[in-house]
Amino acid sequence: MSNTPVTAEFLRAFSDAWNRHDIDALMSFMADDCEFHAVAGPDLLGRTFHGREAVREGFQLAWQTFPDAAWLDGDHFVHGDRGVSESTFSGTKADGTRIEARMVDVFTFRDGKIAVKNAYRKDRPPVAHAGN
C-alpha cells in the first residue's frame, strides 16, 4: 500500500477490517506515526491516540465497549490526501445499551497509508431495538 494512491476501495477494505474485528488488518492501513481521534473524550478532538501501539489500543476499545460493533451502509470517497467514510454505527454495550447512529470518519493520508483517522458520531440516545 505504500506510495500507492488511496482510493475509495482502500477505505472499503479498511471498513471491512473493522467489521471483521481484525486489528492486524486495520493496522496494516495505518502509517507508523498515525493518530486516531475517537468519537468521545475529554479534549476538543475527543480522546487522541498517537503512534501505532496507542492507536491499536484505541481501535480495540471499540470492540471492548461494543463486542458486536458494526459499521453498516458504508459510503466512501477520497480527494487527494483526504477522505471520508460515512456509515451507520451499531453496537451493544455489556449492560444492554444499544447505539445506532450515523457517523463519519475523516482521514488524512500520507504515502498510501492513513496518517489521521478522526471519528465523529451523532449523539443519539440509546435505541430500544434495531431500525429506530
Secondary structure, 3 states (H helix, E strand, C coil): CCCCCCCHHHHHHHHHHHHHCCHHHHHHCEEEEEEEECCCCCECCECEEECHHHHHHHHHHHHHHCCCCEEEEEEEEEECCEEEEEEEEEEECCCCCEEEEEEEEEEEEECCEEEEEEEEECCCCCECCCCC
